[in-house]
Amino acid sequence: MMDLDKEIHSKIEQNYILISGKLKIDSQYFINKIEQSIVESDMHFKTNVKGYMTPWKYFVGDDKFLEVLIPMLDKLDTYKLLKYELTEAWGLKEGWAHHTVVHNHLPSYLSGVLYLNDHPQKLEFPDINQSITPEEGRVVIFSSFLNHLAHRNTVEKPKYAIAFNCENRDMV
């Protein structure tokens, strides 16, 4: 048995970033790549994504994906952030009743998602009381420690997206 002399349960205010914007994209190119990959992938329903998923680094070297991210990366460069590097970028498809359980992306530094189609299955950030409705070309970048989730998809139409992580370059 242990005699406790102190026990604290509290929150510490912490700075975070969440930016969202909309870009012109060739969504069909990315959706086709996701569909091709998920046929061979064994990642389905094994991660926080309770749906179909490509391998973690599937889009890291994809020039079209990197080209899409440039405007958002340029915006990030206007903030006084640590140096960062894209280390993971995976595609996902969430069909009927699929969802993403609440989680964060620690130990990553920044995370994000690029939506490939309009969809009612929102991205929820419960700790900061924010939600994002997926739209084709909508990109969201956020501090990786922010908890987030997507409730079950209640429509027949699948949601397609590319999620990604950036590491602190000094730590990679």
Residue pairs with C-beta under 8 A, 6 or more apart in sequence:
14 145
15 143
16 128
16 142
16 143
16 145
16 146
17 79
17 81
17 110
17 141
17 142
17 143
18 125
18 128
18 130
18 140
18 141
18 142
18 143
18 146
19 72
19 75
19 76
19 140
19 141
19 142
20 132
20 138
20 139
20 140
20 141
21 71
21 72
21 75
21 138
21 139
22 135
22 137
22 138
22 139
23 68
23 71
23 72
23 114
23 137
23 139
24 137
25 68
25 114
25 116
25 136
25 137
26 64
27 116
27 117
27 136
27 137
27 160
29 64
30 59
30 64
30 65
30 91
30 114
30 116
30 160
30 162
31 116
31 117
31 160
33 54
33 58
33 59
33 62
33 91
34 52
34 54
34 91
34 92
34 93
34 116
34 160
34 162
35 93
37 54
37 55
37 58
37 91
38 44
38 52
38 53
38 54
38 91
38 93
41 52
41 53
41 54
41 55
43 49
43 52
43 53
43 54
43 55
43 56
43 90
44 51
44 52
44 53
45 51
46 53
47 53
48 100
48 101
48 103
49 92
49 94
49 98
49 100
49 163
50 94
50 98
50 99
50 100
50 101
51 92
51 93
51 94
51 95
51 98
51 99
51 100
51 153
52 92
52 93
52 94
52 95
52 98
53 90
53 91
53 92
53 93
54 90
54 91
54 92
55 90
56 88
56 90
57 87
57 88
57 89
57 90
58 89
58 90
58 91
59 65
59 89
59 90
59 91
59 162
59 164
60 86
60 87
60 88
60 89
62 89
65 89
65 114
65 162
66 86
68 114
68 139
69 86
69 114
69 139
69 164
72 112
72 139
72 141
76 84
76 110
76 141
81 110
82 109
82 168
82 169
82 170
83 168
83 169
83 170
84 109
84 110
84 166
84 167
84 168
84 169
85 166
85 167
85 169
85 172
86 164
86 165
86 166
87 108
87 165
87 166
87 167
87 172
88 108
88 164
88 165
89 162
89 163
89 164
89 165
90 162
90 163
90 164
91 160
91 161
91 162
92 159
92 160
92 161
92 162
92 163
93 158
93 159
93 160
94 100
94 121
94 150
94 153
94 158
94 159
95 153
95 156
95 158
96 153
96 154
96 155
96 156
96 158
97 152
97 153
97 154
98 152
98 153
98 158
99 121
99 149
99 150
99 151
99 152
99 153
100 148
100 149
100 150
101 149
102 126
102 147
102 148
102 149
103 147
103 148
103 149
104 144
104 145
104 146
104 147
104 148
105 111
105 144
105 145
105 165
106 144
106 145
107 144
107 167
108 144
108 165
108 166
108 167
109 143
109 144
109 166
109 167
109 168
109 171
110 141
110 142
110 143
110 144
110 165
110 166
111 141
111 142
111 143
111 144
111 163
111 164
111 165
111 166
112 139
112 140
112 141
112 142
112 163
112 164
112 166
113 123
113 139
113 140
113 161
113 162
113 163
113 164
114 137
114 138
114 139
114 161
114 162
114 164
115 134
115 135
115 136
115 137
115 138
115 139
115 159
115 160
115 161
116 136
116 160
116 161
116 162
117 134
117 136
117 157
117 159
117 160
118 134
118 135
118 136
119 133
119 134
119 153
119 155
119 157
119 159
120 133
120 134
120 154
120 155
121 134
121 150
121 151
121 152
121 153
121 154
121 155
121 159
122 131
122 132
122 133
122 134
122 150
122 151
123 131
123 132
123 134
123 140
123 148
123 149
123 150
124 130
124 131
124 148
124 149
124 150
124 151
125 131
125 142
125 146
125 147
125 148
126 147
126 148
126 149
127 146
127 147
128 146
132 138
132 140
134 159
134 161
142 148
144 165
150 159
153 159
